[in-house]
Amino acid sequence: MASLRHALAQAQHQTERQNAELEQTKMAEKATQHTLSESMEEGLEVKRIVYDVRVYDVRVYDVWERLHEEETTNRKLTSELIQVRHTNKDNACLYKEAANTLQQAQHTGARERESDRARETGMAKDLEHRKKEIVQQRAVCLTHCSELDKHIAESMRMKQEFAMLQAAAQERGVGVGLIITQRHPHIITVVEAGSATACGEIVEGDVIIGIDGTDVEEQDMKVVRGMLLGPTGSRVHLALKRGQAGTAEEEESHYEVTIIRGIKKTKPRFV
């Protein structure tokens, strides 16, 4: 009888120990499931961040290509300007030589005066011709200088847009795939594979006149850019005008479109 009680006590003790181990196992499973859930959420967040960074890289690369093209054009114009300046220096030397020759001819003797007059007439014509050439060269030089100034201004504008893209990438919010100018009204450039391209209606050169019912034709570019930014998947309603303002061909065709932020037409090109 005592041995039976002892065996029963051992069985109860073993059962309690198994129950305790089972409870520990359940707690370990819950902890494992919680850790796995947190790991999956972190993985999704990392994927989203990587996708945003790659989209930003695509925009930066496109802007960099445009800057590189502008720099190449500026170098070419600078080289042409240097050549024109060298030509002007050569023409100035020829002008001085012709003036010296004319002065020497005026001091010749009376016997050679008639021949000198004919020579002076020829030299005067040649001098006049050379003066016209110098005036033409100066006009060409001024034209190249004006074109160089325009390209420099465009290059500065591109650098400012590049800096704005970098600032926009650091902010919390997603744009609609448009690049706007600083002047009023705001002329837009459509970013390839952006949200604006996905809607299929906005074209390069259109003018933004309203955002979500607010008139923005005279608003500052920073204000307009802030109104275009928003959470991914949110909607923004734009009122636009077809054609660039101030041109003779302006159609004055108004239309409205709703864009979903962060929606892409095609997969981005990673670099």
C-alpha positions as CSV (number, residue, x, y, z in Angstrom):
1,M,0.0,0.0,0.0
2,A,2.8,2.4,0.8
3,S,4.6,1.6,-2.5
4,L,1.4,2.3,-4.4
5,R,1.1,5.7,-2.7
6,H,4.7,6.4,-3.5
7,A,4.2,5.5,-7.1
8,L,1.0,7.6,-7.3
9,A,3.0,10.6,-5.8
10,Q,5.7,10.2,-8.4
11,A,3.2,10.0,-11.2
12,Q,1.5,13.3,-10.0
13,H,4.9,15.0,-9.7
14,Q,5.9,13.9,-13.2
15,T,2.5,15.1,-14.5
16,E,3.0,18.5,-12.9
17,R,6.5,18.7,-14.3
18,Q,5.2,17.9,-17.8
19,N,2.5,20.5,-17.5
20,A,5.1,23.1,-16.5
21,E,7.3,22.2,-19.5
22,L,4.2,22.4,-21.8
23,E,3.4,25.8,-20.4
24,Q,7.0,27.0,-21.1
25,T,6.8,25.6,-24.6
26,K,3.6,27.6,-25.3
27,M,5.2,30.8,-23.9
28,A,8.3,30.2,-26.1
29,E,6.0,29.7,-29.2
30,K,4.2,33.0,-28.5
31,A,7.5,34.8,-28.1
32,T,8.7,33.3,-31.4
33,Q,5.5,34.3,-33.2
34,H,5.7,37.9,-31.9
35,T,9.4,38.1,-33.0
36,L,8.5,36.7,-36.4
37,S,5.7,39.3,-36.8
38,E,8.0,42.2,-35.9
39,S,10.6,40.9,-38.3
40,M,8.1,40.8,-41.1
41,E,6.9,44.4,-40.4
42,E,10.5,45.6,-40.4
43,G,11.2,43.8,-43.7
44,L,8.2,45.5,-45.3
45,E,9.4,48.9,-44.0
46,V,12.9,48.2,-45.4
47,K,11.5,47.2,-48.8
48,R,9.4,50.4,-49.0
49,I,12.4,52.6,-48.1
50,V,14.6,50.8,-50.7
51,Y,11.9,51.4,-53.3
52,D,11.7,55.1,-52.5
53,V,15.4,55.5,-52.6
54,R,15.6,53.8,-56.0
55,V,12.8,56.1,-57.4
56,Y,14.8,59.1,-56.1
57,D,17.9,57.8,-57.7
58,V,16.1,57.6,-61.1
59,R,15.0,61.3,-60.8
60,V,18.5,62.4,-59.7
61,Y,20.1,60.5,-62.6
62,D,17.7,62.2,-65.1
63,V,18.5,65.6,-63.8
64,W,22.2,64.8,-63.8
65,E,22.0,63.8,-67.5
66,R,20.4,67.2,-68.4
67,L,23.0,69.0,-66.4
68,H,25.8,67.2,-68.3
69,E,24.2,68.1,-71.6
70,E,24.1,71.8,-70.6
71,E,27.7,71.7,-69.5
72,T,28.8,70.3,-72.9
73,T,26.9,73.0,-74.7
74,N,28.5,75.7,-72.5
75,R,31.9,74.4,-73.2
76,K,31.3,74.4,-77.0
77,L,30.0,78.0,-76.9
78,T,33.0,79.1,-74.7
79,S,35.4,77.6,-77.3
80,E,33.6,79.4,-80.2
81,L,33.7,82.7,-78.2
82,I,37.5,82.3,-77.7
83,Q,38.0,81.8,-81.4
84,V,35.9,84.9,-82.2
85,R,38.0,87.0,-79.7
86,H,41.3,85.8,-81.4
87,T,39.8,86.8,-84.8
88,N,39.0,90.2,-83.4
89,K,42.6,90.6,-82.2
90,D,43.9,89.7,-85.7
91,N,41.5,92.2,-87.3
92,A,42.7,94.9,-85.0
93,C,46.3,94.3,-85.9
94,L,45.4,94.5,-89.6
95,Y,43.6,97.7,-89.0
96,K,46.6,99.2,-87.4
97,E,48.9,98.1,-90.2
98,A,46.5,99.6,-92.8
99,A,46.4,102.9,-90.9
100,N,50.2,103.0,-90.8
101,T,50.5,102.3,-94.5
102,L,47.9,105.0,-95.2
103,Q,49.9,107.5,-93.1
104,Q,53.1,106.7,-94.9
105,A,51.4,107.2,-98.3
106,Q,50.2,110.6,-97.3
107,H,53.8,111.8,-96.8
108,T,55.2,110.7,-100.2
109,G,56.5,113.2,-102.7
110,A,54.5,115.3,-105.2
111,R,55.6,113.1,-108.1
112,E,54.0,110.0,-106.6
113,R,50.9,111.8,-105.3
114,E,48.6,110.7,-108.0
115,S,49.6,107.1,-107.7
116,D,49.5,107.4,-103.9
117,R,45.9,108.8,-104.2
118,A,44.9,105.7,-106.2
119,R,46.6,103.5,-103.7
120,E,45.0,105.4,-100.8
121,T,41.6,104.9,-102.5
122,G,42.2,101.2,-102.7
123,M,43.5,101.0,-99.2
124,A,40.5,103.0,-97.9
125,K,38.1,100.6,-99.6
126,D,40.0,97.7,-98.1
127,L,40.0,99.4,-94.7
128,E,36.2,100.0,-94.9
129,H,35.7,96.4,-95.9
130,R,37.8,95.3,-92.9
131,K,35.9,97.6,-90.6
132,K,32.6,96.0,-91.8
133,E,34.1,92.6,-91.1
134,I,35.1,93.7,-87.6
135,V,31.6,95.0,-86.9
136,Q,30.1,91.7,-88.1
137,Q,32.6,89.7,-86.0
138,R,31.6,91.9,-83.0
139,A,27.9,91.2,-83.7
140,V,28.6,87.5,-83.8
141,C,30.6,87.7,-80.6
142,L,27.7,89.5,-78.8
143,T,25.3,86.9,-80.1
144,H,27.4,84.1,-78.7
145,C,27.7,85.9,-75.4
146,S,24.0,86.3,-75.2
147,E,23.5,82.5,-76.0
148,L,26.2,81.7,-73.4
149,D,24.3,83.8,-70.8
150,K,21.1,82.0,-71.6
151,H,22.7,78.6,-71.2
152,I,24.4,79.6,-67.9
153,A,21.0,80.8,-66.6
154,E,19.4,77.5,-67.7
155,S,22.2,75.6,-66.0
156,M,21.6,77.5,-62.8
157,R,17.9,76.8,-62.9
158,M,18.6,73.1,-63.4
159,K,21.0,73.1,-60.4
160,Q,18.2,74.7,-58.3
161,E,15.7,72.1,-59.5
162,F,18.3,69.4,-58.6
163,A,18.6,70.8,-55.1
164,M,14.9,70.9,-54.7
165,L,14.6,67.3,-55.7
166,Q,17.2,66.4,-53.1
167,A,15.2,68.4,-50.5
168,A,11.9,66.8,-51.6
169,A,13.5,63.3,-51.2
170,Q,14.3,64.1,-47.5
171,E,10.8,65.2,-46.7
172,R,7.9,63.0,-45.6
173,G,5.7,63.0,-48.7
174,V,5.4,62.0,-52.3
175,G,5.0,64.2,-55.4
176,V,3.0,63.7,-58.6
177,G,5.9,63.4,-61.1
178,L,6.0,67.1,-62.2
179,I,8.9,69.6,-62.3
180,I,7.7,73.3,-62.1
181,T,9.4,76.5,-63.0
182,Q,9.9,79.5,-60.6
183,R,8.3,82.1,-62.9
184,H,4.6,82.9,-63.0
185,P,2.6,81.1,-64.1
186,H,4.3,77.8,-63.4
187,I,5.2,75.9,-66.5
188,I,5.6,72.1,-65.9
189,T,7.8,69.3,-67.1
190,V,6.5,65.8,-66.9
191,V,8.8,63.2,-65.2
192,E,9.0,60.0,-67.1
193,A,7.2,57.1,-65.4
194,G,5.7,59.4,-62.7
195,S,2.2,59.7,-61.4
196,A,1.4,62.5,-64.0
197,T,2.5,60.2,-66.8
198,A,0.2,57.5,-65.5
199,C,-2.9,59.7,-65.9
200,G,-2.1,60.2,-69.6
201,E,-3.4,63.8,-69.9
202,I,-0.7,66.2,-68.8
203,V,2.0,67.1,-71.4
204,E,5.1,69.2,-71.1
205,G,4.6,72.9,-71.3
206,D,1.1,72.9,-69.6
207,V,0.5,75.6,-67.0
208,I,-0.8,74.9,-63.4
209,I,-3.6,77.3,-62.5
210,G,-5.2,75.6,-59.5
211,I,-4.6,72.8,-56.9
212,D,-7.5,71.3,-55.0
213,G,-9.6,74.4,-55.8
214,T,-7.0,77.0,-54.8
215,D,-5.7,79.5,-57.5
216,V,-1.9,79.2,-57.7
217,E,-1.0,81.2,-60.8
218,E,0.7,83.9,-58.7
219,Q,1.8,81.7,-55.8
220,D,5.5,81.1,-55.0
221,M,7.1,77.9,-56.3
222,K,7.7,76.6,-52.8
223,V,4.1,77.0,-51.9
224,V,3.0,75.1,-55.1
225,R,5.5,72.3,-54.5
226,G,4.3,71.9,-50.9
227,M,0.7,71.6,-52.1
228,L,1.7,68.9,-54.6
229,L,3.4,66.8,-52.0
230,G,1.4,64.3,-49.9
231,P,1.1,60.7,-48.6
232,T,1.5,57.8,-51.1
233,G,-1.9,56.9,-52.6
234,S,-3.6,60.2,-51.7
235,R,-5.3,62.2,-54.5
236,V,-4.7,65.7,-55.7
237,H,-7.0,67.6,-58.0
238,L,-5.2,69.9,-60.6
239,A,-6.6,72.6,-62.9
240,L,-4.4,73.2,-65.9
241,K,-4.1,75.3,-69.0
242,R,-2.8,73.8,-72.3
243,G,0.2,75.6,-73.9
244,Q,2.9,77.9,-72.5
245,A,1.7,81.3,-71.3
246,G,2.9,84.3,-73.3
247,T,3.3,82.6,-76.7
248,A,1.4,83.5,-79.8
249,E,0.3,79.8,-80.2
250,E,-1.3,79.6,-76.8
251,E,-4.5,77.7,-77.1
252,E,-6.1,78.7,-73.8
253,S,-7.6,75.2,-73.4
254,H,-8.4,74.6,-69.7
255,Y,-8.9,71.2,-68.3
256,E,-8.9,69.4,-64.9
257,V,-7.3,66.1,-63.8
258,T,-7.0,64.1,-60.5
259,I,-3.7,62.4,-59.8
260,I,-2.9,59.6,-57.3
261,R,0.4,60.3,-55.6
262,G,3.1,57.6,-55.9
263,I,1.4,55.7,-58.8
264,K,3.9,54.8,-61.5
265,K,3.2,54.0,-65.1
266,T,6.1,51.5,-65.5
267,K,8.8,50.0,-63.3
268,P,11.5,52.6,-62.5
269,R,14.9,52.3,-64.2
270,F,17.4,51.6,-61.4
271,V,20.9,52.9,-61.7
